Amino acid sequence: MNNLNNLFITSIFITLAAYLVQAYQIGTPWVGLVVWTTPMVFFGVRAALKPSRRLFQVCAFFLLIYFMGACLAVFGPPTASTLDVIQLSGIVVAFLATIFQSKYLQNVK
């Protein structure tokens, strides 16, 4: 694995950890946890086991959806929690890593 893939996996799981801590604090129902975390876990595990260009392209699309939610959480209310900022930062880093990793895999093959 290269550094971009490691950066992607690390940022996905940091974002996921921040989300789970915040969800526990506010009492998110388990269905919401499953629906929101399943794609992140899938992309993180799949990137670790079998990274591909198409995987990173699809993941970038999903990260845009997470980005919209994180932006609403950070910039919507008058005060944002630290966990919201960590989630937003992790999503931005993961998105950049997916874009550059996809381009890297295109140039390698």
Buried (B, 14 or more C-beta within 10 A) or exposed (E): EEEBBEBBBBBBBBBBBBBBEBBEEEEBEEEEBEEBBEBBEEBBEBBBEEBBBEBBBBBBEBBEEBBEBBEEBBEEEEEBBEBBBBBBBBBBBBBBBBBBBBEBBEEEE
